[in-house]
Amino acid sequence: MIKMKKISEIIIEDNLNKEYTELRVRKTARGIIFNNNRDKILMVFSKHYNDYTFPGGGIRDDEDIIEGLKRELSEEIGALEITNIREFGQLEELKNSYKHQSTNIYHQISYYFLVDVIRFGKPNLIEAEIRQGLTAVWVEPEVALKHNMIAIDDELHQKQGIKTALIRENIILEKILGGIDEKV
């Protein structure tokens, strides 16, 4: 298992269900991809949620983190040739299940990687991602952060299980804006 440096303290959703019946661990891998000029990053914009998130998602039980990262980047943004994968850091969240009737809580560990993508094809979105209107877009990090800082207060981002997503992504955007150590 990859042991990355922690980027911040654990993010805990307010109103966390303290009477949960099961704590589930969910691991995700996410890519930070710069354009050639290094002034924009490739993010996934959701028309439904009106937010920017880093491409990536859940790691399956039968795959390692790098395999999961490559699969998720292929599915969400059509990444075909992924090279120069470097560890960036990890963030952890404790959050309620987004399924309102569930009494589970999740300990989500998100692993972020700086990656280069040489060639893109067509994304292969799952049904939920299609419903959310996901689109890969090049955006300046400060534009994505400003947009997300407004979106984070809207009604959709107040739902249980969703609240911590933009907190997590905004921490990464702030870290990028603060400068990335190229030795990473």
PyMOL commands that place a pseudoatom at each C-alpha (Angstrom):
pseudoatom trace, name=CA, resn=MET, resi=1, chain=A, elem=C, hetatm=0, pos=[0.000, 0.000, 0.000]
pseudoatom trace, name=CA, resn=ILE, resi=2, chain=A, elem=C, hetatm=0, pos=[1.223, 3.470, -0.871]
pseudoatom trace, name=CA, resn=LYS, resi=3, chain=A, elem=C, hetatm=0, pos=[2.131, 5.633, 2.115]
pseudoatom trace, name=CA, resn=MET, resi=4, chain=A, elem=C, hetatm=0, pos=[1.878, 9.284, 1.021]
pseudoatom trace, name=CA, resn=LYS, resi=5, chain=A, elem=C, hetatm=0, pos=[2.357, 12.449, 2.971]
pseudoatom trace, name=CA, resn=LYS, resi=6, chain=A, elem=C, hetatm=0, pos=[-0.842, 13.846, 4.433]
pseudoatom trace, name=CA, resn=ILE, resi=7, chain=A, elem=C, hetatm=0, pos=[-1.834, 17.204, 2.983]
pseudoatom trace, name=CA, resn=SER, resi=8, chain=A, elem=C, hetatm=0, pos=[-4.100, 18.258, 5.857]
pseudoatom trace, name=CA, resn=GLU, resi=9, chain=A, elem=C, hetatm=0, pos=[-5.834, 16.999, 8.946]
pseudoatom trace, name=CA, resn=ILE, resi=10, chain=A, elem=C, hetatm=0, pos=[-8.728, 14.621, 8.394]
pseudoatom trace, name=CA, resn=ILE, resi=11, chain=A, elem=C, hetatm=0, pos=[-11.853, 16.330, 7.054]
pseudoatom trace, name=CA, resn=ILE, resi=12, chain=A, elem=C, hetatm=0, pos=[-14.873, 15.428, 9.180]
pseudoatom trace, name=CA, resn=GLU, resi=13, chain=A, elem=C, hetatm=0, pos=[-18.352, 16.074, 7.871]
pseudoatom trace, name=CA, resn=ASP, resi=14, chain=A, elem=C, hetatm=0, pos=[-20.435, 18.112, 10.270]
pseudoatom trace, name=CA, resn=ASN, resi=15, chain=A, elem=C, hetatm=0, pos=[-23.424, 16.178, 11.626]
pseudoatom trace, name=CA, resn=LEU, resi=16, chain=A, elem=C, hetatm=0, pos=[-21.513, 12.913, 11.247]
pseudoatom trace, name=CA, resn=ASN, resi=17, chain=A, elem=C, hetatm=0, pos=[-23.751, 9.991, 12.240]
pseudoatom trace, name=CA, resn=LYS, resi=18, chain=A, elem=C, hetatm=0, pos=[-22.293, 9.021, 15.628]
pseudoatom trace, name=CA, resn=GLU, resi=19, chain=A, elem=C, hetatm=0, pos=[-24.587, 5.997, 15.876]
pseudoatom trace, name=CA, resn=TYR, resi=20, chain=A, elem=C, hetatm=0, pos=[-23.347, 4.376, 12.681]
pseudoatom trace, name=CA, resn=THR, resi=21, chain=A, elem=C, hetatm=0, pos=[-23.595, 0.622, 12.227]
pseudoatom trace, name=CA, resn=GLU, resi=22, chain=A, elem=C, hetatm=0, pos=[-20.558, 0.216, 9.972]
pseudoatom trace, name=CA, resn=LEU, resi=23, chain=A, elem=C, hetatm=0, pos=[-17.405, 2.156, 9.148]
pseudoatom trace, name=CA, resn=ARG, resi=24, chain=A, elem=C, hetatm=0, pos=[-16.407, 1.506, 5.552]
pseudoatom trace, name=CA, resn=VAL, resi=25, chain=A, elem=C, hetatm=0, pos=[-13.026, 2.388, 4.075]
pseudoatom trace, name=CA, resn=ARG, resi=26, chain=A, elem=C, hetatm=0, pos=[-13.057, 3.760, 0.547]
pseudoatom trace, name=CA, resn=LYS, resi=27, chain=A, elem=C, hetatm=0, pos=[-9.834, 4.455, -1.351]
pseudoatom trace, name=CA, resn=THR, resi=28, chain=A, elem=C, hetatm=0, pos=[-9.695, 6.770, -4.339]
pseudoatom trace, name=CA, resn=ALA, resi=29, chain=A, elem=C, hetatm=0, pos=[-6.990, 7.901, -6.760]
pseudoatom trace, name=CA, resn=ARG, resi=30, chain=A, elem=C, hetatm=0, pos=[-7.065, 11.295, -8.463]
pseudoatom trace, name=CA, resn=GLY, resi=31, chain=A, elem=C, hetatm=0, pos=[-4.896, 12.915, -11.107]
pseudoatom trace, name=CA, resn=ILE, resi=32, chain=A, elem=C, hetatm=0, pos=[-3.471, 16.426, -11.215]
pseudoatom trace, name=CA, resn=ILE, resi=33, chain=A, elem=C, hetatm=0, pos=[-2.738, 17.152, -14.871]
pseudoatom trace, name=CA, resn=PHE, resi=34, chain=A, elem=C, hetatm=0, pos=[-1.188, 20.394, -16.104]
pseudoatom trace, name=CA, resn=ASN, resi=35, chain=A, elem=C, hetatm=0, pos=[-1.286, 21.663, -19.678]
pseudoatom trace, name=CA, resn=ASN, resi=36, chain=A, elem=C, hetatm=0, pos=[2.006, 22.280, -21.520]
pseudoatom trace, name=CA, resn=ASN, resi=37, chain=A, elem=C, hetatm=0, pos=[2.190, 25.907, -20.337]
pseudoatom trace, name=CA, resn=ARG, resi=38, chain=A, elem=C, hetatm=0, pos=[1.519, 24.783, -16.745]
pseudoatom trace, name=CA, resn=ASP, resi=39, chain=A, elem=C, hetatm=0, pos=[-1.065, 27.543, -16.316]
pseudoatom trace, name=CA, resn=LYS, resi=40, chain=A, elem=C, hetatm=0, pos=[-4.157, 25.305, -16.452]
pseudoatom trace, name=CA, resn=ILE, resi=41, chain=A, elem=C, hetatm=0, pos=[-5.173, 21.978, -14.989]
pseudoatom trace, name=CA, resn=LEU, resi=42, chain=A, elem=C, hetatm=0, pos=[-7.538, 19.381, -16.351]
pseudoatom trace, name=CA, resn=MET, resi=43, chain=A, elem=C, hetatm=0, pos=[-10.563, 19.042, -14.114]
pseudoatom trace, name=CA, resn=VAL, resi=44, chain=A, elem=C, hetatm=0, pos=[-13.989, 17.482, -14.387]
pseudoatom trace, name=CA, resn=PHE, resi=45, chain=A, elem=C, hetatm=0, pos=[-16.853, 19.964, -14.400]
pseudoatom trace, name=CA, resn=SER, resi=46, chain=A, elem=C, hetatm=0, pos=[-20.274, 18.727, -13.288]
pseudoatom trace, name=CA, resn=LYS, resi=47, chain=A, elem=C, hetatm=0, pos=[-23.248, 20.557, -14.784]
pseudoatom trace, name=CA, resn=HIS, resi=48, chain=A, elem=C, hetatm=0, pos=[-25.508, 19.041, -12.115]
pseudoatom trace, name=CA, resn=TYR, resi=49, chain=A, elem=C, hetatm=0, pos=[-23.354, 20.003, -9.123]
pseudoatom trace, name=CA, resn=ASN, resi=50, chain=A, elem=C, hetatm=0, pos=[-21.872, 23.103, -10.803]
pseudoatom trace, name=CA, resn=ASP, resi=51, chain=A, elem=C, hetatm=0, pos=[-18.387, 22.312, -9.507]
pseudoatom trace, name=CA, resn=TYR, resi=52, chain=A, elem=C, hetatm=0, pos=[-14.865, 21.347, -10.491]
pseudoatom trace, name=CA, resn=THR, resi=53, chain=A, elem=C, hetatm=0, pos=[-13.262, 18.153, -9.215]
pseudoatom trace, name=CA, resn=PHE, resi=54, chain=A, elem=C, hetatm=0, pos=[-10.059, 16.318, -10.027]
pseudoatom trace, name=CA, resn=PRO, resi=55, chain=A, elem=C, hetatm=0, pos=[-10.477, 13.340, -12.352]
pseudoatom trace, name=CA, resn=GLY, resi=56, chain=A, elem=C, hetatm=0, pos=[-10.387, 10.002, -10.576]
pseudoatom trace, name=CA, resn=GLY, resi=57, chain=A, elem=C, hetatm=0, pos=[-12.454, 7.857, -8.317]
pseudoatom trace, name=CA, resn=GLY, resi=58, chain=A, elem=C, hetatm=0, pos=[-12.793, 4.662, -6.338]
pseudoatom trace, name=CA, resn=ILE, resi=59, chain=A, elem=C, hetatm=0, pos=[-10.181, 1.921, -6.355]
pseudoatom trace, name=CA, resn=ARG, resi=60, chain=A, elem=C, hetatm=0, pos=[-11.541, -1.589, -6.788]
pseudoatom trace, name=CA, resn=ASP, resi=61, chain=A, elem=C, hetatm=0, pos=[-10.584, -4.306, -4.311]
pseudoatom trace, name=CA, resn=ASP, resi=62, chain=A, elem=C, hetatm=0, pos=[-8.724, -6.256, -7.004]
pseudoatom trace, name=CA, resn=GLU, resi=63, chain=A, elem=C, hetatm=0, pos=[-6.495, -3.405, -8.264]
pseudoatom trace, name=CA, resn=ASP, resi=64, chain=A, elem=C, hetatm=0, pos=[-3.640, -1.383, -6.877]
pseudoatom trace, name=CA, resn=ILE, resi=65, chain=A, elem=C, hetatm=0, pos=[-3.806, 2.378, -6.660]
pseudoatom trace, name=CA, resn=ILE, resi=66, chain=A, elem=C, hetatm=0, pos=[-1.838, 3.080, -9.864]
pseudoatom trace, name=CA, resn=GLU, resi=67, chain=A, elem=C, hetatm=0, pos=[-3.993, 0.639, -11.862]
pseudoatom trace, name=CA, resn=GLY, resi=68, chain=A, elem=C, hetatm=0, pos=[-7.105, 2.289, -10.425]
pseudoatom trace, name=CA, resn=LEU, resi=69, chain=A, elem=C, hetatm=0, pos=[-5.764, 5.753, -11.230]
pseudoatom trace, name=CA, resn=LYS, resi=70, chain=A, elem=C, hetatm=0, pos=[-5.122, 4.785, -14.855]
pseudoatom trace, name=CA, resn=ARG, resi=71, chain=A, elem=C, hetatm=0, pos=[-8.553, 3.159, -15.189]
pseudoatom trace, name=CA, resn=GLU, resi=72, chain=A, elem=C, hetatm=0, pos=[-10.360, 6.145, -13.674]
pseudoatom trace, name=CA, resn=LEU, resi=73, chain=A, elem=C, hetatm=0, pos=[-8.465, 8.665, -15.839]
pseudoatom trace, name=CA, resn=SER, resi=74, chain=A, elem=C, hetatm=0, pos=[-9.250, 6.602, -18.911]
pseudoatom trace, name=CA, resn=GLU, resi=75, chain=A, elem=C, hetatm=0, pos=[-12.954, 6.416, -18.003]
pseudoatom trace, name=CA, resn=GLU, resi=76, chain=A, elem=C, hetatm=0, pos=[-13.471, 10.046, -16.938]
pseudoatom trace, name=CA, resn=ILE, resi=77, chain=A, elem=C, hetatm=0, pos=[-11.224, 12.022, -19.273]
pseudoatom trace, name=CA, resn=GLY, resi=78, chain=A, elem=C, hetatm=0, pos=[-10.237, 9.533, -21.982]
pseudoatom trace, name=CA, resn=ALA, resi=79, chain=A, elem=C, hetatm=0, pos=[-6.559, 9.396, -20.937]
pseudoatom trace, name=CA, resn=LEU, resi=80, chain=A, elem=C, hetatm=0, pos=[-4.834, 6.803, -23.131]
pseudoatom trace, name=CA, resn=GLU, resi=81, chain=A, elem=C, hetatm=0, pos=[-1.125, 7.330, -22.454]
pseudoatom trace, name=CA, resn=ILE, resi=82, chain=A, elem=C, hetatm=0, pos=[-0.378, 8.234, -18.852]
pseudoatom trace, name=CA, resn=THR, resi=83, chain=A, elem=C, hetatm=0, pos=[3.256, 8.807, -17.911]
pseudoatom trace, name=CA, resn=ASN, resi=84, chain=A, elem=C, hetatm=0, pos=[5.455, 10.365, -15.270]
pseudoatom trace, name=CA, resn=ILE, resi=85, chain=A, elem=C, hetatm=0, pos=[3.218, 9.459, -12.304]
pseudoatom trace, name=CA, resn=ARG, resi=86, chain=A, elem=C, hetatm=0, pos=[4.415, 11.187, -9.127]
pseudoatom trace, name=CA, resn=GLU, resi=87, chain=A, elem=C, hetatm=0, pos=[2.962, 11.110, -5.639]
pseudoatom trace, name=CA, resn=PHE, resi=88, chain=A, elem=C, hetatm=0, pos=[1.453, 14.428, -4.545]
pseudoatom trace, name=CA, resn=GLY, resi=89, chain=A, elem=C, hetatm=0, pos=[-0.228, 13.567, -1.250]
pseudoatom trace, name=CA, resn=GLN, resi=90, chain=A, elem=C, hetatm=0, pos=[-3.305, 12.187, 0.433]
pseudoatom trace, name=CA, resn=LEU, resi=91, chain=A, elem=C, hetatm=0, pos=[-6.397, 13.555, 2.121]
pseudoatom trace, name=CA, resn=GLU, resi=92, chain=A, elem=C, hetatm=0, pos=[-8.742, 11.677, 4.425]
pseudoatom trace, name=CA, resn=GLU, resi=93, chain=A, elem=C, hetatm=0, pos=[-12.423, 12.267, 5.083]
pseudoatom trace, name=CA, resn=LEU, resi=94, chain=A, elem=C, hetatm=0, pos=[-14.944, 10.902, 7.547]
pseudoatom trace, name=CA, resn=LYS, resi=95, chain=A, elem=C, hetatm=0, pos=[-18.368, 11.338, 6.024]
pseudoatom trace, name=CA, resn=ASN, resi=96, chain=A, elem=C, hetatm=0, pos=[-21.897, 10.039, 6.074]
pseudoatom trace, name=CA, resn=SER, resi=97, chain=A, elem=C, hetatm=0, pos=[-23.137, 7.770, 3.358]
pseudoatom trace, name=CA, resn=TYR, resi=98, chain=A, elem=C, hetatm=0, pos=[-24.701, 9.785, 0.552]
pseudoatom trace, name=CA, resn=LYS, resi=99, chain=A, elem=C, hetatm=0, pos=[-27.561, 7.262, 0.602]
pseudoatom trace, name=CA, resn=HIS, resi=100, chain=A, elem=C, hetatm=0, pos=[-29.871, 8.975, 3.066]
pseudoatom trace, name=CA, resn=GLN, resi=101, chain=A, elem=C, hetatm=0, pos=[-31.312, 5.781, 4.598]
pseudoatom trace, name=CA, resn=SER, resi=102, chain=A, elem=C, hetatm=0, pos=[-27.890, 4.254, 5.251]
pseudoatom trace, name=CA, resn=THR, resi=103, chain=A, elem=C, hetatm=0, pos=[-26.394, 4.173, 8.718]
pseudoatom trace, name=CA, resn=ASN, resi=104, chain=A, elem=C, hetatm=0, pos=[-22.876, 3.611, 7.381]
pseudoatom trace, name=CA, resn=ILE, resi=105, chain=A, elem=C, hetatm=0, pos=[-20.109, 6.169, 7.530]
pseudoatom trace, name=CA, resn=TYR, resi=106, chain=A, elem=C, hetatm=0, pos=[-17.094, 6.248, 5.263]
pseudoatom trace, name=CA, resn=HIS, resi=107, chain=A, elem=C, hetatm=0, pos=[-13.431, 6.769, 5.936]
pseudoatom trace, name=CA, resn=GLN, resi=108, chain=A, elem=C, hetatm=0, pos=[-12.337, 7.915, 2.487]
pseudoatom trace, name=CA, resn=ILE, resi=109, chain=A, elem=C, hetatm=0, pos=[-8.653, 8.120, 1.636]
pseudoatom trace, name=CA, resn=SER, resi=110, chain=A, elem=C, hetatm=0, pos=[-7.942, 10.055, -1.560]
pseudoatom trace, name=CA, resn=TYR, resi=111, chain=A, elem=C, hetatm=0, pos=[-4.505, 9.649, -3.134]
pseudoatom trace, name=CA, resn=TYR, resi=112, chain=A, elem=C, hetatm=0, pos=[-3.476, 12.473, -5.478]
pseudoatom trace, name=CA, resn=PHE, resi=113, chain=A, elem=C, hetatm=0, pos=[-0.871, 12.058, -8.194]
pseudoatom trace, name=CA, resn=LEU, resi=114, chain=A, elem=C, hetatm=0, pos=[0.785, 14.484, -10.585]
pseudoatom trace, name=CA, resn=VAL, resi=115, chain=A, elem=C, hetatm=0, pos=[0.572, 12.828, -13.992]
pseudoatom trace, name=CA, resn=ASP, resi=116, chain=A, elem=C, hetatm=0, pos=[1.285, 13.602, -17.612]
pseudoatom trace, name=CA, resn=VAL, resi=117, chain=A, elem=C, hetatm=0, pos=[-1.158, 12.477, -20.277]
pseudoatom trace, name=CA, resn=ILE, resi=118, chain=A, elem=C, hetatm=0, pos=[0.375, 12.133, -23.735]
pseudoatom trace, name=CA, resn=ARG, resi=119, chain=A, elem=C, hetatm=0, pos=[-2.737, 11.143, -25.639]
pseudoatom trace, name=CA, resn=PHE, resi=120, chain=A, elem=C, hetatm=0, pos=[-6.489, 11.385, -25.072]
pseudoatom trace, name=CA, resn=GLY, resi=121, chain=A, elem=C, hetatm=0, pos=[-9.368, 9.407, -26.525]
pseudoatom trace, name=CA, resn=LYS, resi=122, chain=A, elem=C, hetatm=0, pos=[-13.054, 9.398, -25.753]
pseudoatom trace, name=CA, resn=PRO, resi=123, chain=A, elem=C, hetatm=0, pos=[-14.153, 9.156, -22.096]
pseudoatom trace, name=CA, resn=ASN, resi=124, chain=A, elem=C, hetatm=0, pos=[-16.224, 6.155, -21.038]
pseudoatom trace, name=CA, resn=LEU, resi=125, chain=A, elem=C, hetatm=0, pos=[-18.494, 7.643, -18.376]
pseudoatom trace, name=CA, resn=ILE, resi=126, chain=A, elem=C, hetatm=0, pos=[-20.745, 5.516, -16.192]
pseudoatom trace, name=CA, resn=GLU, resi=127, chain=A, elem=C, hetatm=0, pos=[-24.473, 6.292, -16.063]
pseudoatom trace, name=CA, resn=ALA, resi=128, chain=A, elem=C, hetatm=0, pos=[-24.256, 8.398, -12.876]
pseudoatom trace, name=CA, resn=GLU, resi=129, chain=A, elem=C, hetatm=0, pos=[-21.471, 10.529, -14.409]
pseudoatom trace, name=CA, resn=ILE, resi=130, chain=A, elem=C, hetatm=0, pos=[-23.544, 11.048, -17.555]
pseudoatom trace, name=CA, resn=ARG, resi=131, chain=A, elem=C, hetatm=0, pos=[-26.528, 12.158, -15.423]
pseudoatom trace, name=CA, resn=GLN, resi=132, chain=A, elem=C, hetatm=0, pos=[-24.240, 14.611, -13.586]
pseudoatom trace, name=CA, resn=GLY, resi=133, chain=A, elem=C, hetatm=0, pos=[-23.136, 16.069, -16.931]
pseudoatom trace, name=CA, resn=LEU, resi=134, chain=A, elem=C, hetatm=0, pos=[-19.411, 15.501, -16.386]
pseudoatom trace, name=CA, resn=THR, resi=135, chain=A, elem=C, hetatm=0, pos=[-17.070, 17.156, -18.851]
pseudoatom trace, name=CA, resn=ALA, resi=136, chain=A, elem=C, hetatm=0, pos=[-13.279, 17.379, -18.806]
pseudoatom trace, name=CA, resn=VAL, resi=137, chain=A, elem=C, hetatm=0, pos=[-12.157, 21.015, -19.028]
pseudoatom trace, name=CA, resn=TRP, resi=138, chain=A, elem=C, hetatm=0, pos=[-8.877, 22.911, -18.862]
pseudoatom trace, name=CA, resn=VAL, resi=139, chain=A, elem=C, hetatm=0, pos=[-9.197, 25.607, -16.223]
pseudoatom trace, name=CA, resn=GLU, resi=140, chain=A, elem=C, hetatm=0, pos=[-6.880, 27.926, -14.323]
pseudoatom trace, name=CA, resn=PRO, resi=141, chain=A, elem=C, hetatm=0, pos=[-6.583, 26.676, -10.720]
pseudoatom trace, name=CA, resn=GLU, resi=142, chain=A, elem=C, hetatm=0, pos=[-7.615, 30.060, -9.271]
pseudoatom trace, name=CA, resn=VAL, resi=143, chain=A, elem=C, hetatm=0, pos=[-10.753, 30.125, -11.455]
pseudoatom trace, name=CA, resn=ALA, resi=144, chain=A, elem=C, hetatm=0, pos=[-11.740, 26.618, -10.312]
pseudoatom trace, name=CA, resn=LEU, resi=145, chain=A, elem=C, hetatm=0, pos=[-11.100, 27.524, -6.673]
pseudoatom trace, name=CA, resn=LYS, resi=146, chain=A, elem=C, hetatm=0, pos=[-13.123, 30.751, -6.830]
pseudoatom trace, name=CA, resn=HIS, resi=147, chain=A, elem=C, hetatm=0, pos=[-15.977, 28.920, -8.556]
pseudoatom trace, name=CA, resn=ASN, resi=148, chain=A, elem=C, hetatm=0, pos=[-15.943, 26.082, -5.993]
pseudoatom trace, name=CA, resn=MET, resi=149, chain=A, elem=C, hetatm=0, pos=[-15.838, 28.546, -3.066]
pseudoatom trace, name=CA, resn=ILE, resi=150, chain=A, elem=C, hetatm=0, pos=[-19.211, 29.875, -4.236]
pseudoatom trace, name=CA, resn=ALA, resi=151, chain=A, elem=C, hetatm=0, pos=[-20.671, 26.463, -5.138]
pseudoatom trace, name=CA, resn=ILE, resi=152, chain=A, elem=C, hetatm=0, pos=[-19.730, 24.932, -1.780]
pseudoatom trace, name=CA, resn=ASP, resi=153, chain=A, elem=C, hetatm=0, pos=[-22.481, 26.917, -0.036]
pseudoatom trace, name=CA, resn=ASP, resi=154, chain=A, elem=C, hetatm=0, pos=[-25.322, 25.925, -2.362]
pseudoatom trace, name=CA, resn=GLU, resi=155, chain=A, elem=C, hetatm=0, pos=[-28.066, 23.475, -1.442]
pseudoatom trace, name=CA, resn=LEU, resi=156, chain=A, elem=C, hetatm=0, pos=[-26.662, 20.525, -3.429]
pseudoatom trace, name=CA, resn=HIS, resi=157, chain=A, elem=C, hetatm=0, pos=[-23.339, 20.684, -1.582]
pseudoatom trace, name=CA, resn=GLN, resi=158, chain=A, elem=C, hetatm=0, pos=[-25.064, 20.615, 1.817]
pseudoatom trace, name=CA, resn=LYS, resi=159, chain=A, elem=C, hetatm=0, pos=[-26.388, 17.073, 1.369]
pseudoatom trace, name=CA, resn=GLN, resi=160, chain=A, elem=C, hetatm=0, pos=[-24.896, 14.383, 3.563]
pseudoatom trace, name=CA, resn=GLY, resi=161, chain=A, elem=C, hetatm=0, pos=[-22.027, 12.495, 2.001]
pseudoatom trace, name=CA, resn=ILE, resi=162, chain=A, elem=C, hetatm=0, pos=[-21.404, 15.350, -0.483]
pseudoatom trace, name=CA, resn=LYS, resi=163, chain=A, elem=C, hetatm=0, pos=[-20.371, 18.130, 1.912]
pseudoatom trace, name=CA, resn=THR, resi=164, chain=A, elem=C, hetatm=0, pos=[-16.692, 17.193, 2.150]
pseudoatom trace, name=CA, resn=ALA, resi=165, chain=A, elem=C, hetatm=0, pos=[-15.979, 16.762, -1.579]
pseudoatom trace, name=CA, resn=LEU, resi=166, chain=A, elem=C, hetatm=0, pos=[-15.361, 20.435, -2.371]
pseudoatom trace, name=CA, resn=ILE, resi=167, chain=A, elem=C, hetatm=0, pos=[-13.537, 20.981, 0.902]
pseudoatom trace, name=CA, resn=ARG, resi=168, chain=A, elem=C, hetatm=0, pos=[-11.137, 18.228, -0.205]
pseudoatom trace, name=CA, resn=GLU, resi=169, chain=A, elem=C, hetatm=0, pos=[-10.765, 19.528, -3.777]
pseudoatom trace, name=CA, resn=ASN, resi=170, chain=A, elem=C, hetatm=0, pos=[-10.307, 23.128, -2.634]
pseudoatom trace, name=CA, resn=ILE, resi=171, chain=A, elem=C, hetatm=0, pos=[-7.488, 22.106, -0.281]
pseudoatom trace, name=CA, resn=ILE, resi=172, chain=A, elem=C, hetatm=0, pos=[-5.675, 20.580, -3.266]
pseudoatom trace, name=CA, resn=LEU, resi=173, chain=A, elem=C, hetatm=0, pos=[-6.335, 23.657, -5.427]
pseudoatom trace, name=CA, resn=GLU, resi=174, chain=A, elem=C, hetatm=0, pos=[-4.943, 25.906, -2.665]
pseudoatom trace, name=CA, resn=LYS, resi=175, chain=A, elem=C, hetatm=0, pos=[-1.862, 23.679, -2.406]
pseudoatom trace, name=CA, resn=ILE, resi=176, chain=A, elem=C, hetatm=0, pos=[-1.335, 23.942, -6.182]
pseudoatom trace, name=CA, resn=LEU, resi=177, chain=A, elem=C, hetatm=0, pos=[-1.718, 27.718, -6.064]
pseudoatom trace, name=CA, resn=GLY, resi=178, chain=A, elem=C, hetatm=0, pos=[0.814, 27.842, -3.227]
pseudoatom trace, name=CA, resn=GLY, resi=179, chain=A, elem=C, hetatm=0, pos=[3.362, 26.172, -5.502]
pseudoatom trace, name=CA, resn=ILE, resi=180, chain=A, elem=C, hetatm=0, pos=[4.299, 22.583, -6.145]
pseudoatom trace, name=CA, resn=ASP, resi=181, chain=A, elem=C, hetatm=0, pos=[7.704, 21.233, -5.250]
pseudoatom trace, name=CA, resn=GLU, resi=182, chain=A, elem=C, hetatm=0, pos=[8.863, 19.828, -8.589]
pseudoatom trace, name=CA, resn=LYS, resi=183, chain=A, elem=C, hetatm=0, pos=[10.893, 17.150, -6.804]
pseudoatom trace, name=CA, resn=VAL, resi=184, chain=A, elem=C, hetatm=0, pos=[7.608, 15.453, -5.919]
for i in range(1, 184): cmd.bond("trace and resi %d" % i, "trace and resi %d" % (i + 1))
show_as sticks, trace
zoom trace
